[in-house]
Amino acid sequence: MDKFFSPSAVAVIGASPREGSLGGQIITNLRYGYPGKIYPVNPNHKEIQTLPAYASVAEIPGPVDLAIVIVPAPAVCDALEACGAKGIRRVIIESAGFAETGPEGRALQERCLAVARKQGIRIWGPNCMGLVDVPRKFFFTFMHPNIYKDGLISGRISMVVQSGMLSAGFLADLMSERAVGIAKACSIGNKIDIDECDVLEYLIQDEETDAIALYLESIVRGRRFLMLASRCAKPIVLLKGGKSSAGAKAALSHTSSLAGNARLQDSLLQLAGVTIARDFQQMMEVARALAMIGKTPPRCRTAILTFSGGAGILSCDLLEAQGLQVADLSPSTKEELAKVFPEWLPASNPVDMFPAFALNGAVATYDGAFRAVVKDPKVDVLFLHFFVGLYPNYDRLKLFKELADREGKVLILWVIGRRDALRDFKREAQEASIPAHGELFRAVECLAYASRYAPSRKSPALIGKRPAGGLSDRAATLLAREPGRVWDECASKKLLKALGIAVVKEKIVGSQAEALAAAKRLGFPVVLKGLVEGGVHKTEAGLVMLNLASPALLKQSFAVLKKRLRGAGRILIQRQIPSDYELIAGVVRDAQFGPCVMFGLGGIFAELQKDVVFAPAPLSTATAKALIGRISGHKLLSGFRGQAPLDLRSMADILTALGRLAASRPDIDAIDINPLAVYRGKPVAVDATVILREL
């Protein structure tokens, strides 16, 4: 990847002298700051922007590390052949007209990839805007030069963006409106070869990058991405596009239905330590906060220093809504504040500084209030509000940052004001490494994200090793023998039992007499279920009879169920076990992330709350236990209202067993255990479905 980011010489295939053309803008951008050799390639010109132009790649006199291609799509394959012959092994294809246009473009893209592989070329793109390195002023892109003429703000956040025009327009917005400093911006387009994993791996090691923000519409190598993220010591913030489509297999099992694209992806990414964003501005401002704030106390006891009583009150509301604390100032701090404020104004938090402006002036008031609060041992965060452009320039941000760092306190800003002064102030805050936000809510939200962020620690791998010994003989025999794609619950639970998972006692019965005899052995009350080949949702079809507490009721229910089955299917009798609550567990196979294990609240909660989480399979016991604690209703599992707490070891064993099965058998498409009844802390599988896939 170094040759993409730090080439010693660049060829531009499709360079143009025409003002406003894409090939011309690439040359203009390269000449802005790139110090290496630039070789325009165009057979129709001898010179482009005072640089010698070459009719072909072969005529370039020196070695070339990187080629930027901006010729029409049908000519790209020939350009790649020429690069291969010249020994150029890194190519950024910024031309469009490939897979994004349909089948013909997709076929052309595949031909280009075949040529590149034959020539040993790595391809970035196509249909992209290349990359930008702001600190070094490297612009390997055709974006309009006006975007950087006003001056881009150098910072330590690097972006990976799948959309080309978005990366350019977004840079302009970040610089002009939000003053977010950027290290590198990478537009990767169709990802024919180089993908987000390649760039992420490079940025993780990049000494100029403190945080990584990504906008992606797909994750090509999902499991590789999870492994990189889980081991990354830098914050990763991801905005995922295309999350609204539901899983196509939703009708077959709760597990697939509950997974959905968005829910499964977000759960896996969060388990890997990725922070999920909802829009572009939030993605970058959260990344900036995580990069600048560093370690944050979880409670974030916050002191608010404001020029407006209303803004102070609203800040309190926002902090508490995010689960953060408004600090209770110590008596010594209040005494110090009293020296700054009028006698009639009692010191409190929020610290409304406006009444003291007339007494001391704005600068002295900010200075005195900040120095008083920053030393308070009961304060973790100082949340400063500024209105700029009306008062004399306030130039003490670096001093405030130094004082806050010395006392081990977090400093964040909310700032509004007149346009030109506002932009200068935000740039000053950026240079002082203080996150400055234009909206109160966004400032508090970013602080909350920072309070929840935990850097990667040395822990067991997120994705465990594939089981060496395979499945037990009993499980392997069942998988080889059982016909059909969708197994009924009796067959499914036989497989679960072979995996060591506790299942309810049950028996297939063919007559009322067999049902009565089985009920006597199992013990009343019992449950009758009608099993139909390929049928999953038995309750909706009226094929489940609960609370059968007597022989008479059992006989009557058996007759009704037999009639409803109309001679098809089987009848299953189970002991009706008591439960304190119900869980759901399962397996789903995702196109991007492979086999995954699911856990959550089950029974009626599975559809009502959809409180489920996922982990890639196979998973370790440590990951399984961490997964259990990630559901929103985890307090229910800890002994709610005197109930026995969930046996974590037993539940973790169930999840790891499912993970081993999913990892070792690619023919397992989904497994659904719902409900997983929990009584006195012990989970037992009451109903289950196994779904096989055609390989």
C-alpha positions in Angstrom: 0.0 0.0 0.0 3.0 2.4 0.5 3.3 2.9 -3.3 -0.3 4.2 -3.4 0.2 6.7 -0.6 3.9 7.6 -1.2 4.9 7.0 -4.8 8.2 8.5 -6.1 6.7 9.1 -9.6 3.1 9.3 -11.0 1.9 8.8 -14.5 -1.5 10.2 -15.5 -3.0 8.2 -18.3 -5.6 10.4 -19.9 -4.1 13.7 -18.8 -5.5 16.8 -20.6 -4.6 20.4 -21.1 -8.2 21.4 -21.3 -9.3 23.6 -18.4 -12.0 21.9 -16.3 -11.5 18.4 -17.7 -11.0 15.6 -15.3 -7.6 14.7 -16.8 -6.6 18.4 -16.5 -7.7 18.7 -12.9 -5.6 15.6 -11.9 -2.5 17.3 -13.2 -3.4 20.6 -11.5 -4.0 18.8 -8.2 -0.7 16.8 -8.4 1.3 20.0 -9.1 -0.3 21.7 -6.0 1.9 19.7 -3.5 3.3 16.5 -4.9 7.1 16.8 -5.1 7.8 13.7 -7.2 8.0 13.2 -11.0 4.7 13.7 -12.9 4.3 12.1 -16.3 1.2 13.2 -18.3 0.2 10.5 -20.9 -1.8 11.7 -24.0 -0.9 11.0 -27.6 -2.4 14.2 -28.9 -0.2 16.7 -26.9 3.5 17.3 -26.5 3.1 19.4 -23.3 0.4 19.6 -20.6 0.6 22.5 -18.1 4.3 23.0 -18.9 5.1 19.4 -18.3 6.4 17.1 -21.1 3.6 14.8 -22.3 4.1 11.3 -23.6 2.2 9.6 -26.4 2.3 6.2 -24.4 3.3 4.8 -21.1 6.2 3.0 -22.8 7.8 6.4 -23.8 8.0 7.5 -20.1 11.8 7.8 -19.5 12.0 6.8 -15.9 10.4 4.3 -13.4 6.9 4.9 -12.2 5.4 3.7 -8.9 1.8 4.7 -9.5 -0.5 5.3 -12.5 -3.7 7.3 -12.3 -6.1 6.3 -15.2 -8.8 8.6 -16.4 -9.5 7.3 -19.9 -12.9 6.1 -21.1 -13.8 2.7 -19.6 -13.4 0.7 -22.8 -9.8 1.8 -23.0 -8.8 0.9 -19.4 -7.8 -2.7 -20.2 -5.3 -1.5 -22.8 -4.0 1.1 -20.2 -3.5 -1.8 -17.7 -1.6 -3.8 -20.3 0.7 -0.8 -20.9 1.3 -0.4 -17.2 2.2 -4.0 -16.8 4.7 -3.8 -19.7 6.2 -0.7 -18.1 6.5 -2.3 -14.7 3.9 -0.1 -13.0 2.3 -2.3 -10.3 0.0 0.2 -8.6 -2.9 1.7 -10.6 -5.8 4.0 -9.5 -8.6 3.8 -12.0 -10.7 7.0 -11.6 -12.7 6.3 -14.8 -16.4 5.4 -14.4 -18.5 3.1 -16.6 -17.9 -0.3 -14.9 -20.0 -2.5 -12.6 -22.1 0.5 -11.5 -23.6 0.7 -15.0 -24.9 -2.9 -15.3 -24.0 -6.3 -16.8 -21.8 -4.9 -19.7 -19.9 -2.7 -17.3 -19.5 -5.6 -14.8 -18.0 -7.8 -17.6 -15.6 -5.0 -18.5 -14.6 -4.7 -14.9 -13.9 -8.4 -14.7 -11.7 -8.2 -17.8 -9.7 -5.4 -16.2 -9.2 -7.4 -13.1 -8.0 -10.4 -15.1 -5.5 -8.3 -16.9 -4.3 -6.8 -13.6 -3.8 -10.1 -12.0 -1.9 -11.4 -15.0 0.4 -8.4 -14.9 0.8 -8.4 -11.1 -1.0 -5.1 -10.7 -3.0 -3.9 -7.7 -6.0 -1.8 -8.6 -7.6 1.0 -6.6 -11.1 1.7 -7.9 -12.5 2.0 -10.5 -15.2 4.7 -10.4 -13.5 6.5 -7.6 -11.8 9.8 -6.8 -8.5 8.4 -5.6 -6.9 9.6 -2.4 -5.9 12.8 -0.7 -3.1 13.3 1.9 -3.9 16.7 3.5 -0.7 17.3 5.6 1.6 16.5 2.7 -0.7 18.1 0.1 -0.9 15.0 -2.1 -4.0 15.2 -4.3 -4.2 12.0 -6.4 -7.7 12.9 -7.6 -9.7 14.8 -10.1 -11.7 16.8 -7.5 -12.1 20.5 -8.3 -9.1 22.6 -7.1 -11.5 25.1 -5.5 -12.1 22.6 -2.7 -8.6 23.1 -1.4 -7.8 26.7 -2.5 -9.3 28.1 0.7 -7.0 25.9 2.6 -7.7 22.4 4.0 -7.3 21.8 7.7 -4.7 19.3 8.5 -5.6 16.8 11.2 -5.3 13.3 12.4 -8.6 11.7 11.2 -8.4 9.5 8.1 -11.5 8.8 5.9 -12.4 5.8 3.8 -15.4 6.6 1.5 -17.0 4.4 -1.0 -18.7 7.2 -2.8 -16.5 9.4 -5.0 -18.2 12.7 -5.2 -19.2 12.4 -1.6 -15.5 12.3 -0.5 -14.8 15.6 -2.4 -17.9 17.4 -1.3 -17.6 16.2 2.2 -14.1 17.5 2.5 -15.3 20.9 1.5 -18.1 20.8 4.1 -15.7 19.6 6.8 -13.2 22.3 6.2 -15.6 25.3 5.7 -18.3 24.5 8.2 -17.0 22.1 10.9 -13.3 22.7 10.9 -12.6 19.0 11.2 -8.9 18.3 10.5 -8.2 15.5 8.0 -5.1 13.3 7.6 -6.0 11.2 4.6 -9.2 10.8 2.5 -9.6 7.6 0.5 -12.3 7.1 -2.2 -12.3 3.4 -3.1 -15.2 3.2 -5.5 -16.1 -0.2 -6.9 -13.4 -2.0 -4.9 -12.4 -4.3 -7.8 -9.2 -5.2 -5.9 -8.2 -2.8 -3.1 -11.0 -2.7 -0.6 -11.7 -1.2 2.8 -9.7 -4.0 4.6 -6.6 -3.1 2.7 -6.9 0.6 3.4 -7.9 0.0 7.1 -4.9 -2.2 7.7 -2.7 0.6 6.3 -4.3 3.3 8.4 -4.1 1.3 11.6 -0.3 1.4 11.2 -0.2 5.0 9.9 1.6 7.2 12.4 -0.3 10.3 11.1 -3.8 8.8 11.8 -5.4 8.8 15.3 -8.9 7.8 14.3 -10.5 6.2 11.2 -13.9 7.1 9.8 -15.5 5.0 7.0 -18.6 5.3 4.8 -19.3 1.9 3.2 -22.1 0.5 1.2 -20.8 -3.0 1.4 -18.0 -4.8 3.3 -16.4 -7.3 0.9 -14.4 -9.3 3.5 -16.6 -9.0 6.5 -14.8 -11.4 8.8 -11.4 -9.9 8.0 -12.8 -6.4 8.7 -14.0 -7.6 12.1 -10.6 -9.1 13.0 -8.8 -5.9 12.0 -11.3 -3.7 14.0 -11.2 -5.9 17.1 -7.4 -5.6 17.3 -7.2 -1.9 16.4 -6.0 0.5 19.2 -7.5 3.5 17.2 -11.1 4.5 17.2 -13.0 3.3 14.2 -16.3 5.1 13.3 -18.4 3.5 10.6 -21.4 4.8 8.6 -23.0 2.0 6.7 -25.2 2.7 3.7 -27.8 0.4 2.3 -29.0 -0.9 5.6 -32.8 -0.8 5.0 -33.3 -4.1 3.0 -34.6 -7.0 5.0 -33.2 -10.5 4.9 -34.6 -12.5 2.1 -35.0 -15.6 4.3 -37.2 -13.9 6.9 -40.1 -16.2 6.4 -38.2 -19.4 7.4 -36.9 -18.6 10.9 -37.0 -16.1 13.6 -33.2 -16.0 13.5 -33.0 -14.9 9.9 -35.9 -12.5 10.4 -34.3 -10.9 13.5 -30.9 -10.7 11.8 -31.9 -8.3 9.0 -29.0 -6.6 7.3 -28.7 -3.7 9.7 -29.2 -5.4 13.0 -26.7 -8.2 12.4 -24.0 -5.9 10.9 -24.3 -3.3 13.6 -24.2 -5.9 16.3 -21.1 -7.6 14.9 -19.3 -4.3 14.3 -20.0 -3.0 17.8 -18.8 -6.3 19.3 -15.5 -5.7 17.3 -15.3 -2.2 18.9 -16.5 -0.2 16.0 -18.6 2.9 16.7 -21.7 3.1 14.5 -22.7 6.5 13.0 -26.0 7.6 11.5 -25.0 10.4 9.2 -21.9 11.9 7.6 -21.4 14.9 9.9 -21.9 12.7 13.0 -19.4 10.2 11.7 -16.7 12.8 11.5 -17.5 14.7 14.6 -17.6 11.5 16.7 -14.3 10.4 15.1 -12.8 13.8 16.0 -14.1 13.5 19.6 -12.7 10.0 20.0 -9.3 11.1 18.6 -9.0 14.2 20.7 -10.6 13.3 24.0 -8.8 10.1 24.7 -9.8 8.3 27.9 -13.0 9.5 29.5 -14.3 8.6 32.9 -17.6 6.6 32.4 -19.7 9.0 34.6 -18.4 12.1 32.9 -19.3 14.4 35.8 -19.6 17.6 33.7 -19.3 21.3 34.6 -21.1 23.6 32.2 -19.7 27.1 31.7 -22.1 29.1 29.6 -23.0 32.6 28.4 -26.7 31.6 28.4 -28.9 30.3 31.2 -31.1 28.6 28.7 -28.2 26.9 27.0 -27.0 25.7 30.4 -30.4 24.2 31.3 -30.7 22.4 28.0 -27.1 21.1 28.4 -28.2 19.5 31.7 -31.2 17.9 30.0 -29.0 16.5 27.2 -26.3 15.2 29.5 -28.8 13.3 31.7 -30.6 11.9 28.6 -27.3 10.4 27.5 -26.7 8.8 30.9 -24.0 11.3 31.9 -23.9 13.3 35.1 -24.0 17.1 35.8 -21.3 17.6 38.3 -22.0 18.7 41.9 -19.4 21.4 42.4 -17.4 21.3 45.6 -17.6 24.1 48.2 -14.1 25.3 47.5 -15.0 25.7 43.8 -18.1 27.7 44.7 -16.0 30.0 46.9 -13.6 30.6 44.0 -16.5 31.3 41.6 -17.9 33.8 44.1 -14.8 36.0 43.6 -15.7 36.3 39.9 -19.5 36.7 40.1 -21.7 39.5 41.5 -22.6 39.1 45.1 -26.3 38.5 44.3 -25.5 35.5 42.1 -24.9 32.2 43.9 -22.4 29.9 42.3 -23.9 26.7 40.8 -23.6 24.3 37.9 -24.4 25.3 35.2 -22.1 28.2 35.7 -24.0 31.1 34.0 -21.2 33.6 33.3 -23.2 36.3 31.5 -24.1 38.3 34.7 -20.3 38.6 35.4 -19.5 40.0 32.0 -20.5 43.5 32.9 -18.6 43.3 36.2 -15.3 41.8 34.9 -15.5 41.6 31.1 -15.9 38.4 29.1 -12.2 37.4 28.9 -11.6 37.8 32.7 -14.9 36.0 33.5 -14.1 33.0 31.3 -10.6 32.9 32.7 -11.6 33.1 36.4 -14.5 30.6 36.1 -12.4 28.1 34.2 -9.5 28.2 36.6 -11.9 27.7 39.5 -13.7 24.7 38.0 -10.8 22.9 36.4 -9.3 22.0 39.7 -12.5 20.6 41.2 -12.0 16.9 42.1 -15.7 16.3 41.5 -15.5 17.4 37.9 -14.4 15.2 35.0 -15.4 17.3 32.0 -15.5 21.0 31.3 -18.2 21.9 28.8 -17.5 25.5 27.6 -20.0 27.5 25.6 -18.8 30.4 23.4 -20.5 33.1 21.3 -17.8 34.5 19.0 -17.7 37.7 16.9 -19.2 40.2 19.4 -16.6 40.3 22.1 -12.9 40.8 21.7 -11.1 37.8 20.3 -10.7 35.1 22.9 -7.2 33.6 22.4 -6.8 31.3 25.5 -8.0 28.0 24.1 -4.5 26.5 24.1 -4.0 27.7 27.7 -7.4 26.1 28.7 -6.4 22.9 27.0 -3.1 22.8 28.9 -4.8 23.4 32.2 -7.4 20.7 31.5 -4.7 18.2 30.5 -2.6 19.0 33.6 -5.6 18.3 35.8 -6.6 15.2 33.9 -9.9 16.8 32.7 -11.8 16.5 29.4 -12.5 19.8 27.6 -15.2 20.2 24.9 -16.8 23.2 23.3 -20.1 24.4 22.0 -19.6 27.5 19.8 -21.9 29.7 17.8 -21.5 33.2 16.5 -20.7 35.3 13.4 -19.6 33.4 10.3 -16.0 34.6 9.8 -15.1 34.7 13.5 -16.8 31.3 14.0 -14.6 29.7 11.3 -11.4 31.2 12.8 -12.4 30.1 16.3 -13.1 26.5 15.2 -9.7 26.3 13.4 -8.1 27.5 16.6 -9.9 24.8 18.6 -8.8 22.2 16.0 -5.1 23.3 16.4 -5.5 23.1 20.2 -6.9 19.5 19.9 -10.3 20.6 21.5 -13.4 19.2 19.9 -15.7 22.2 19.0 -19.3 21.6 17.9 -21.9 23.8 16.4 -24.9 22.0 18.0 -25.4 21.4 21.7 -26.9 18.0 21.1 -24.0 16.9 18.9 -21.4 18.1 21.5 -23.1 16.0 24.3 -23.6 13.1 22.0 -19.9 13.0 21.1 -19.0 13.2 24.7 -21.3 10.2 25.4 -19.7 8.2 22.6 -16.3 9.0 24.1 -17.5 7.8 27.5 -18.5 4.5 26.1 -15.5 3.9 23.9 -13.0 1.4 25.1 -9.7 1.0 23.2 -8.8 -2.5 22.0 -7.3 -4.7 24.7 -5.3 -7.9 24.5 -8.0 -10.5 24.7 -9.0 -13.7 22.9 -9.5 -13.4 19.2 -13.0 -12.3 18.3 -13.4 -15.1 15.8 -12.2 -18.4 17.3 -10.3 -21.2 15.5 -12.3 -23.6 13.5 -12.8 -26.8 15.5 -10.2 -29.4 14.6 -12.0 -32.5 15.8 -15.3 -31.8 14.0 -18.7 -32.9 15.3 -19.6 -35.8 17.5 -20.4 -39.1 15.7 -24.0 -38.7 16.7 -24.4 -35.2 15.3 -22.6 -36.1 12.1 -24.9 -39.2 11.6 -28.0 -37.0 12.1 -26.8 -34.5 9.5 -26.1 -37.2 7.0 -29.3 -39.1 7.6 -32.0 -36.5 8.1 -33.7 -35.6 4.8 -35.2 -32.2 3.8 -34.1 -28.6 3.9 -36.3 -27.5 6.8 -36.2 -29.9 9.8 -39.1 -30.2 12.2 -38.5 -29.5 15.8 -38.2 -33.1 16.9 -35.3 -33.7 14.4 -33.8 -30.3 15.2 -33.7 -31.0 18.9 -32.1 -34.4 18.4 -29.2 -32.5 16.7 -29.1 -30.0 19.6 -29.0 -32.9 22.1 -26.1 -34.4 20.1 -24.3 -31.1 20.5 -24.7 -31.3 24.3 -27.5 -28.8 24.5 -30.3 -29.5 27.1 -33.6 -30.1 25.4 -37.1 -30.7 26.8 -38.3 -34.3 27.2 -40.6 -35.4 24.4 -41.9 -38.2 22.2 -43.5 -38.7 18.8 -46.9 -40.4 19.3 -49.3 -41.9 16.8 -52.5 -42.4 18.9 -54.4 -41.2 21.9 -53.2 -44.3 23.8 -49.6 -43.6 23.0 -50.1 -40.0 24.0 -51.6 -41.0 27.4 -48.8 -43.4 28.1 -46.2 -40.8 27.2 -47.9 -38.2 29.4 -47.8 -40.5 32.4 -44.0 -41.0 31.9 -43.3 -37.3 31.3 -45.7 -36.0 33.9 -48.6 -33.6 33.5 -49.0 -30.9 32.3 -48.0 -31.6 28.8 -47.9 -29.9 25.4 -49.1 -31.4 22.0 -47.6 -30.1 18.8 -48.4 -30.9 15.2 -45.3 -31.2 13.0 -45.7 -30.6 9.3 -42.9 -31.1 6.7 -41.5 -27.7 5.9 -43.7 -25.9 8.5 -42.1 -23.6 11.0 -44.7 -21.3 12.5 -46.9 -23.9 14.3 -48.6 -21.5 16.7 -50.0 -19.4 13.9 -51.4 -22.6 12.2 -53.1 -23.7 15.4 -50.9 -26.7 15.9 -49.8 -26.1 19.5 -51.9 -27.2 22.5 -50.6 -25.9 25.8 -51.4 -26.6 29.5 -52.9 -30.1 29.0 -53.1 -31.0 32.7 -55.4 -34.1 32.6 -56.0 -37.3 30.6 -59.4 -36.0 29.4 -58.0 -32.7 28.2 -55.2 -34.5 26.5 -57.6 -36.9 24.6 -59.7 -34.0 23.5 -56.8 -31.9 22.3 -55.2 -34.9 20.5 -58.4 -35.4 18.5 -58.6 -31.7 17.5 -54.9 -31.7 16.5 -55.3 -34.9 14.5 -58.2 -33.2 12.6 -56.2 -30.1 11.9 -53.3 -32.1 10.5 -55.7 -33.8 8.0 -53.6 -37.0 7.9 -50.3 -35.2 7.3 -47.4 -34.7 9.6 -46.6 -36.1 13.1 -47.7 -35.3 16.6 -45.2 -34.5 19.3 -45.9 -34.6 23.1 -43.6 -32.7 25.5 -43.5 -32.1 29.1 -44.5 -28.5 29.8 -41.6 -27.1 31.8 -41.9 -24.1 34.0 -39.9 -21.0 33.0 -39.0 -17.7 34.6 -38.4 -16.1 31.2 -37.5 -17.2 27.7 -34.5 -16.6 25.5 -33.7 -17.1 21.8 -30.5 -18.5 20.4 -29.5 -19.5 16.9 -27.3 -19.4 13.8 -27.6 -17.4 10.6 -25.2 -17.4 7.7 -24.6 -13.9 6.3 -23.2 -13.1 2.8 -20.6 -10.7 4.1 -19.8 -12.0 7.6 -20.3 -15.8 7.2 -21.8 -18.0 10.0 -22.9 -16.0 13.0 -24.4 -16.9 16.4 -27.4 -15.0 17.7 -28.6 -14.5 21.3 -31.4 -12.5 22.8 -34.8 -12.3 24.6 -37.1 -14.9 23.2 -40.8 -16.0 23.3 -43.1 -13.0 22.7 -40.2 -10.6 23.2 -38.4 -11.9 20.1 -41.0 -10.2 17.8 -42.0 -7.3 20.2 -38.6 -6.0 21.3 -36.1 -7.6 18.9 -33.5 -7.4 21.6 -30.8 -9.6 19.9 -27.1 -9.6 19.4 -24.7 -11.5 17.1 -21.1 -12.8 17.1 -19.1 -14.4 14.3 -18.8 -18.2 14.6 -16.9 -20.0 16.0 -16.7 -18.1 19.2 -14.8 -18.5 22.4 -16.4 -18.9 25.9 -15.2 -15.4 26.7 -16.8 -13.9 23.6 -20.0 -15.9 24.3 -20.2 -14.4 27.8 -19.6 -11.0 26.5 -22.3 -11.5 23.9 -24.8 -12.4 26.6 -24.1 -9.2 28.5 -24.7 -7.0 25.4 -28.5 -7.3 25.1 -30.5 -4.4 26.4 -32.4 -6.6 28.8 -29.3 -8.1 30.4 -30.6 -7.0 33.9 -33.3 -9.7 33.5 -30.6 -12.3 33.4 -28.9 -11.2 36.6 -31.5 -12.3 39.1 -34.4 -9.8 38.4 -37.0 -9.7 41.3 -35.4 -12.5 43.2 -35.2 -15.0 40.3 -32.1 -17.1 40.0 -29.5 -15.5 37.7 -28.8 -17.1 34.4 -26.2 -19.9 34.5 -23.7 -18.0 32.3 -21.5 -21.1 31.8 -24.5 -23.2 30.5 -25.7 -20.4 28.2 -22.1 -19.8 26.9 -21.8 -23.5 26.2 -24.9 -23.5 24.1 -23.6 -20.5 22.1 -20.2 -22.0 21.6 -21.7 -25.3 20.5 -23.9 -23.6 18.0 -20.8 -21.7 16.8 -18.8 -24.9 16.3 -21.6 -26.5 14.3 -22.0 -23.4 12.1 -18.3 -23.1 11.4 -17.8 -26.8 10.7 -20.8 -27.4 8.5 -21.3 -24.9 5.6 -24.6 -26.7 4.8 -26.2 -25.2 7.9 -28.0 -22.2 6.7 -29.9 -21.3 10.0 -30.8 -22.7 13.4 -33.6 -21.2 15.5 -34.0 -22.2 19.2 -37.1 -20.3 20.4 -38.0 -20.4 23.1 -35.0 -21.3 25.2 -36.8 -21.6 28.5 -34.9 -20.6 31.6 -36.0 -21.9 35.0 -33.9 -21.5 38.1 -31.1 -20.2 35.9 -30.9 -23.3 33.6 -31.7 -22.9 29.9 -33.5 -25.7 28.1 -34.4 -25.8 24.4 -38.2 -26.1 24.0 -38.6 -25.5 20.3 -36.1 -25.5 17.5 -35.7 -25.4 13.7 -32.7 -26.4 11.6 -32.5 -25.1 8.0 -30.0 -26.6 5.5 -28.8 -24.9 2.4 -28.1 -26.3 -1.0 -24.4 -26.4 -1.7 
